[in-house]
């Protein structure tokens, strides 16, 4: 594999070049924004660069689409009375002075019993634990729903991302942003299925959207709801 690049205006587009026994050249933009070019063994380098250059606008558009999944966090002070979201519902924060770190939902309140200086940390740990449990359950159910596609069983990873709700690695791991637990369940399911579809189709091709349409016909409404979600 070789690392190469072309320029489109002021932007540099780096890509991984893989040569194989094949007749045509294929360009893919992966969910992690990496560009992969698979070319015939005998293809001249200058021809490869020329074709990638010709597709530069499309490559940048694909990368922008992946980057469009940007959480919009609301600044928080973590004081009693402040509102926080969990699974799309809004809860009022209630801080109780205590030695034990406990967080629980009680009616319309999100009760945090801890030292006042540890409220943010305690809440973040609780949300991450909830995210790990619920995301794994939903991923297992979604994977079974896609059984006809014979997709490999993915490994779930939880990772805070500033610009992404989720991603799919080249190894087939599904990475989800813990902030997603603050959004409604239908939005979480949409992100999970979106990433599962990337196990079959690495970029946002017609085949990818065709698969997404077949599995989740209302995905556009869920996507729009997610884009408007407050966290």
N, C-alpha and C positions, 0 to 999 in steps of 0.2 A: 504494500500500500504506500502511495506517495501523497504528500501534502502539497497542494498547488493552490494558486489563486488567480483571480482576474479582477479587474476594476470596472465599476459601473459608476461613472461620475466620480464623486469623492469617496464612494464606498468601496471597500475591499471585500471581495467574496472569496473566502477560503473554502477548499473542498478536499475531500479524501478521494484519491483516484485509485480504483481497483481494476486491474486488468484480468479478463477471463476469456475463455474460449466461447465467443458469441459473435453475432453478426452486427448487432446494433448497440448504440450507446444509450444508457439510461441515467437520468438525473433525478435524485430524490432529496427532498428536504425532510429531515427527521424531526420528531417532536422536540428534541433538545436543541434544535436550530442548526445542527450539523448538516452539511451538504455532502452527499455521497454520489460519486460518479462511477458507474461501472462501464468499462469500455472494452472493445475487442483487443486482444493481445497485439495485433498488428497495426492498430490505429495510431497514426502519427500524433505526437504531442501537440503540434500546432493546430491540428484539426480539432482535437479535444478541447483545447482552450477556446477556439473559435466558437464551438457549439455551446460551451458553457457561457461564454460572453453573450451569445445570442439569446440565452435563456435567463440572463441576469435579472431582468425586470420581474419575470415569473418567480424566480428564486426569492427575491426580496419580498414579493407579495406573500409567498408562502410563509416566510419567517414572520412577517407582520401578523398574519392570521394566528400563528401559534402564540405570539406575544400579546394578542388581543385578550387573552384570558388573564386579566389583571385584577386581582382583588382590590377593593377600594376601602381600606380600613378607616374607621372613624376614630379620631383622637380620643383617648380615655384618660381620666384622672384616677380611676379606681377608688371613688369615694361613695359612701352610702347615698342612695337615691339615684345614682347614675344608671342608665339602662344598658343592658348587654343582651346579645342575641345568642340563641341556641336552637338549632334546627328551624330557623326562620322565625321563631317566636321571640318576643321582646320580654325580658325580665328585669325587674328592678333590683339593683345590687343592695344587699343588706349585710353590713359588716358587723360581726360579733367578736368582741375582744375575747381572746382565749389562748391557751397554750397548744391545744391540738389543732392540726391543720385539717379541716373538713370543709367540703363544699357540697351543697345539695340544693335541689330545686324544691321549693315549698310554696305551692300556690303560684302566685305571679312573681315570687321573689327568688333570687339567686343568693342563697345565704352562704357567706364565707366566714368561717370561724378561724381566726388566726391572729397573729401579731399584725398591727396595722401596716407595718413596713413590708409585710410579705403577701399582701392581698393580690397583687399582680402576678406574682410567682405561683401562688396557690391556685389561682383561677386558671392560669396557663397550663399547669400540670393536669388539673382536672379535665380541661377541655381536650388536651392531647390524649388522655386516657380514654375519654369518651369517643374521640375520633378514631383511635386505634381499634376499639371494639366494634363500633358501628360500621366503619369503612370495611373492615374485614368481613363482617357478616354480609354487607351489601355486595362486596366484590365476589364472594362465594356464590351468592344467588345469581348475580349477573353473569358470571362465567358459565353457570349451568344453563342459563337462558340462551347462551350462544353455543351450546353443545354441538349443534349441527355444523359449526364452522371448524370444529376440531382444533381449537386454539390451545396452546400450552397453558398449564396452570401458572398464573403469574404470582410473583412474590410482592406483597404490599410493603411499601416503605412510606413513612410519614416524614415529611421534611418541609420546614417553613420556606416559602418562596415568595419573593417580593412581586414577581410579575406573572406568576402562573398559578392556576388552580390545581393543575395536575400535569403529569408528563409520563411518557413511556420510554424506557431506556432500550438501547440496542440489545441488551440481555433479556428483555422481556419483563423487567420489573415495572410495576405500576407505582408511581410516586404521587401522593396526594398531599396537598397543603392542609395542615391542621385547621386553618381558618375556615375551611369548607364546612366544618361541623356547625358553623353559625348560620348556614343557609338551609332552606327547606329541603326535605328528603328527596323530592323529585329532581332538584338541581344536583344533588350529590349523585343520584343514580345516573343522571345525564353525563356528568364528568367521568364517572367510572366506565360507562359503556363507550363513551367517546375514546377513552384511552385503550379499552379492550379492542376496539376496532383497529387501533394502530398496531396491534400485534399482527394483523393481517396486511394492512395497508399503511405504510410508514408516513405517507404524506397525505395532503388533503386533495386527493384525486377524485374523479367521478366515481371510481369504484369504492372509495372510502365512504363518500356520502351516500352511495347506493346501499351500502351495507348498513350505515347508520339509519337510513330511512326505513329499511326493512325491519330493523330491531326495535327502533324507537320512533315511530311515525311523528310524534309531537315534539321531537327534539328541538325544533326551532323556537317553540314557545318556552321550553325549559331554558334554553340558552338565553333568550331575552330576559326571562325572569332572573336568571343568575347574574346577568350583566347589570341589572338594576338592584340587586340585593345589597343591603347594608350589613356591614360586619363591624 
